[in-house]
């Protein structure tokens, strides 16, 4: 298992390089290298010898609970991977490489049609994957399960149909009040100063720079090659203070999770994250519940004075707090406020459900995207770059990922309430926000378990109950009621 992990993480190093430093002419050969490693890892993992060994181990009565769980999960993974031919795994890797570079080119030229053919090929392959893996009700279920075990269209439809009107109610209340001022967040913010600020904030969060690093990429992401080498990327806009900082905090949350996983379980399920929904709970917890809290900035306002004394010299902590939590429909998901963010996710979920279900063709994505943004957020998308080309996920073939952002936000609010014991309230005295307390709680309740539990089981173990969206609604209601004077 560790040898197979060596192959997979070697591939991850090449992918990280591809998105950060690789020269343009290296794209074609890099695609070959990635495909070869993916094919080799798949062949080794799905060999008859591996299956025989796992089935034999499952019959042993001398294994510890952790050892048995590693065997059970590995066997589940084995049975699922055996449904995918090695030739398919290679084709998917090659197609993903081509799609990523087509997406980069399309973004630069602000033209979706450049990406369309590559995306069509990827979607065809993901439909084929759904058939290989099998499903009961909707082909999209097979892909959702890859990112959050047991997740289905039926479950997500229920969650989103319940959540949407409750968020809309808060948004309508906010819209009835005077808008907060956030103009001072846009101006001239030196990229080197922003970079230094981001590095310092990552350090405050507990990110271990001896076990990781930060770089620049087209789209911020976190990757890891072991718990001792976890890397983050960000992007900088010198005209927008918010763009980089919350990307750093968001990716930092992901990275802390990866750095906290048991190093001794390298290559085994108990050394891997629980699910992408739990992973996103970590980033959203740090980015929003903590990083956008009044208490955090009362405590760390000196960072603003240190790096941008002129830009913030006449801005109070209170004004800054309200500005970074301004609620307003926007084009870019990663820059959206906590409330409208869920509509960005729902839009992508609806589009993917139609694409995999066959009721939407890739050529119609821009029109469908723009129609849903007008329907849910009341805004007219000006171009493809700020519309359907903004996310990297489709170029990675990550169909089924987007819903984990919203589900992760719901988990985050529930974890936040458990950590600080405040029933989701964000309004706390500054001395109550000890970020070390959050790090300690996560280290005890989330990180050490790896994949031992699924998302719902882990949530119940950590908080005493399964996922309950009421925590997020309570948290959001209290927070924005206070900010907007509702």
N, C-alpha and C positions, 0 to 999 in steps of 0.2 A: 504493500500500500504506500509506503514511503517512497519507493522508487517511482511509482506512478505519480505521486505528488511532485517529485523532482521534475518530471517531464512537464506536468501541468503548470508548475510555477516558473519553469524556464520559459514556457510559452507566455506566461503573464509578464515576465521581464521584457520580452520582445514587444508585447502589446503596449506596455508602458513607454518604451522607447519610441514606438511608432507614433504615440500621441504627444510626445514631448520634444525629442531631439532628432529623430530619423530624417535624413535628407529625402527630398521628394522622389528622387530616382530610385530609392531603395524599396519603394512600395511593392512592386511586382515580386521581387525575390523574397521580401518579407512575408508576403502572402503564402508563398510556397513553404517557407520555413515553419510558419504557424500551422499550416495544414498538415505537414509531416508530423510535427509534435502532437497535434490533436489526434491524428490517426494512430500513432504509436501508443499513446496513453490509452486510447479507447480499446485497441486490440489487446493490450496487456490486461486491462481491467476486465474485459469480457471473455477472456480465454476460458476454455473448459476446466483447466486446472484451478483457476481462481474460484469458479463456481463450486467445484468439488470440495475444495478446501473450506470454503465458507459454510457449505451445508454440513460438512463433517464437524466443524467447530460449533455449529449451532446445537449439535447433539451432546456436547460436553456438559458435564454437571460440575466441573471443577473451576469454571470461570467465575470471576467476580462479576458483580452487577454491571460495572463499567465496561469490562471486557465483553460481556455478553451483549450489551447494548451496541458496542462497536461492531460486533459480528452481525447483529440483526439489521442495523442500518446499512452496513456495507452490502449485505445480501439484498436488501431492498433496492439499493442503487444498482447493484449488479443485474438484477432481474429487469430493471427499467432500461439500463444501458444496452442489454442484450437485444432489446427490441429495435435498436438503431444500428443498421449496417455500418461498418467502418467506412465504406465508400461514401455513405451519406454524411458522416461526420467530416470527412475531408472536403466534400463539396460545400458543406455549410461554412466551414472555416474559410475556404477560398472565396465564397460569395460574400462573407462578412468583410473580408479584407478589401475587396473591390468596392463594396457599398460604403465603407468608411471613407475611402478616398474620394468617392463620387460625392458623398455628403459634404466633405470639406470644400470641394470645388464648387458645388452648388451653393453653399453658404457664401463663399467669396463672391460669386457672381449673382447671388440673390435670385436664383432661378431653380425652381423645384424640378422642372423637366430634366435637368442634368442628372438628378438623383433617381428619377422615376423608374428607369429600366432596372437598375441595380436593386431598388426596393421591391419591384415586382418579383424579381427572382428570389429574393429573401423570403417574401411572404409565401410564395409557392412552396419553398422548402419548409417553412414553419407549418404550413397546412399539412404537408407530407409528414412532418414530425408528429403532429397531433394524431394522424392516422396510425403511425407506427406505435405510439404510446398507448393509444386507446382512450376512450371517454364514454360517458354514459349519456349525457344530455347535450353538451355543446362542445365543439372542437376546441374552443378557447379554454375550456376547463383543463385540458391536458397541459397547456402552456402556463396557466396560472399556478398549477400545482408545482411547477419547477421552481417558483420563487417563494411560495408559501404553501407548505404541505397541507392538502385538503381544501385549499381555496377553490371556489367555484363561482360561475356567473350568478347562480341563484343566490348565494350568500352575499356577494358584492352588490347585486341589485337591491337586496333588502336593506343593506347598510346604507347605500347611497340614497335610496328612495326615502329613508327615514332621516338621514342627515341633511339632505338638501333643503327642505323647508325650514329646518331649525336654524341653519346658517343664514338662509334668506331673511328670516325674521330679524336676526341680529343686524344684518346688512341694511335692512330697511330702517331700523332704528338709528343706526349710524348715519345714514343718508339724511335723516331729518335734522341733524345737528350741524353746526358750523364745522367746516373742515379744518384739520390741524395744519400748521405751517411746517413744511419740510424743505423749503427752497434752499436753505443753507447746507443741505446734504449734497447739493450739486454746485460745482464751481471748479476750482483748481486744487486737486489733491495729488501731490507728487507721488509718482509710482514707487520710488524707493522708500518714501516715508510710509506709504500704505503697506508695502511689503514687510517693513520692519515691525509695524503695528501687528500685522497678521501673525508674524513669527512669535511676537511676545504673547499674544492672546493664546496661541496654541500651547505655548509653554505654561501659561497660567492654568489651562485646562488639564495639564498633566501629560501632554503628548511628549513622548520620549524621542528626542532628535538623534539619540544614539541608536535608535531602532527605526529610523525613518527620515524622511526629508520632504521638502515642499518644492514644487516646480510649477511652471506655467503651461497651460494647455488650452485648447479651443473651448473645451467644456470641462469644468471642475469634476474631478473624480478621485476616488481612493482605490488603491490596489495594494495587495500584499503578496509576499513570496514566502512568508512564515510570520509568526508573531513577533519575530525579531527584526523584520524588515517590512514596514508598513508605510507606504508613501501616499502623499496627498498632492493634488494640484489645485491651482486657482487661476483666475484671470483678473486683470486689472483694467479699470476704466478711470482715467485721471479726471474725468468730469463728474464722476459719480462715486461718492464715498461708500455707499452701501454695497456696491457690487462685489468687491473683493472680501470685505470683512466677514460678511455672513456666509460666504462660500467657505472661507477658512474655518469658521466655527462649525458649519454643517459637516464638512469633510473631516474635521477634527473629531467630531462625535463618532463617525464611522471608524476612524483610525484608532481611537481609544478602545473600541470594542475588539478590533482585530489584535491590537497589542495585548489585550487582556485575556485572550483565549489561551488555554493550557498549552504551553510549548511542548510538553512531554507527549502530547497527543498528535504531533505533526503527522499529517497524512491520513489521519483517522477521523471518523465523523465527530468524535467528541472534541476534536481540535478545530472544528469548523463552526461558523455562526449558525444560530438556530434557524433563521429564515430571513428573507429580505425585508419582511414587515418589521421584524424585531430590529434588524439592522437600521432601517429608516427611523425607527423610534429613537435610536441613539442620536442620530444626526438632528432630528427635529426637536428632541428634548434639549440638546445643547444650544441649537440655533435659536429657538423661539422661547421655550419656557424659561430658560436661563439667560441666554444671550440677549434677548430683547426685553428682559425684565427691568423694572425701575430699580430694583435692589442691586442688580449687577452693576448698573452704571453709577449708582450712588457710591458704590465701593471702588469702581475702577475708572471714574471720570478723569483721573490724573493721566490716563492714556491719551485722551483727546488733547489735553493741555500739553502733553509731552511731544506729540507728533504733529499736531495741527493747531498751534496756539492762536494763530491769526484767524483761521476759519471759524473757530469755536469760542473766541474770547468773550463774546457778548451773549452766548447761548447757555442757559441754565441746564442743569441735569434734567429737570422736569421737561423742558422744551425738547431736549434731545430725545428723551424717552418717548414722548408723544409722537415725534417725527418719525422715529424708526418703526413705529407701529401704525403709521397712517394706513387707513383702509381706503383703497381706491382700485377699481378695475384696471388691469394692465395687460400688456401683451406677453411679457416674459414670465414663464412659470417660476424660474429660480429667483426672481426678484419680487414675486407676489407676496402680499400680506397673508397672514395666517387664515383669514376667512375666505377671500376669493381664491386662494391657492387650491382649495378643494374642487373648485369648478374647473381649474386648469387640468386637474387629474381626471375628473369625471369626463371631460371632453375627450381626452386621450383614451380613456377606458372604452367609451362608446365607439370611437373610431376603430380601435383594435378589435373589438367584439364584432363589428361589421366586416372588417377586413378578413379576419380569420373565418368568420361565418359565411363569407362569400357575397354579402349584400352590398359591399362597397369595393370598387376597383381603385388601385393606387393612383390612376390618372385623375380620379375625382377627389383626391384628398384635399387639395387646396380649397376647393369650393365648399366641401363638407366642413372643413376646419373653420373657415371664415363664417359659415352659417351658424355653427355651434357657439362661436365666440360672441356673435351678435345675440344669440338666443340666451345664453347663460350670463354673459358679462356686459352685454349692451354696448360692445365696442366694435369698430370696423377695423379689421386687420389691414395694415397698410402695404405689407409686402411679405414675401415668403420667408425671408430671414427672420423677421419678427413673428412669423406665423409657423407654418408646418415644418420649417427647417431648423428650428431653434434647439431641439433636443438631439443628442447623440444616440439615444437608445435604439431607434429603429435601425440605424446603420450597424449596430452591434447584434442585431437579431433578437433583441431583448423584448419580445412581445409577451406581455403578461406582467411586466415590471411596474408600470406606472401606478397601478392601484395600491402597491405597497407604500407609496408616499402618504396617501391619505390614511390607510390603516395604521401606518407607523406613527402618524400624528396623533391618532386616537390612543394608541398604546403609550405614547410619550406623555400625554396629559395624565393618564392613569398612573404611570410610574412617578411623575412629578408630585402628584398628590401623596403617593406612598412615601416618597423620600422626605418631603417637608411637612407631611401631616397637616395639610391646610385645605383639604377638600377641593383642590384645584385653584384656590385663590392665588393670584399673582401679586397682590398688593401686600407686601411684607416690609417690616423695618429692615434697613440695609444690613444690620448685623445678623439677621436671620439667614441671609443667603450665603452660606458657606459652601462654595463649590466643591470643597474637599468632601463634604457630606454626600453630595451627589456621586462623586467618584467612588467613594467608599461603598455606598449602597449598590451601585452597579457592579463593582468588583465582587461583592458578596452574592448578589442575587441574579445577575445576568451573565457576566463573562464566564464564570468557571464551568457552566453546564454544557457549553458547546451545543451539539444537536441532541443531547439526551432527551429533551422534551420538544414537543412542537410548540408553536406560538401561543396557543390558548393555554396549554398546560403550564408553560413557563410563566405566563402572565398570572395565572391562578396561584402558582407557587410563590411568586414574588409579591403579589398584592392582595391575595385572599379571594380574588374572583376573576372570572374570565373577562375578555374584552367587554368594556361597558362604555359606549360612546357618550354617556351622560357626563363623564368626567371632562371630556373635551368641551362639551356644550357649556357646562358650568364654568370651566376655566375661561372660555372665550367670552361668555356673557359678563362675568365679573370684570374681566380685564377691560373690555371695550366700553362697558357701561361707565367705568371710572374714567377712562381716557376721554370719552366724548361727552361726559356729563349727561348720560341718558337717564 
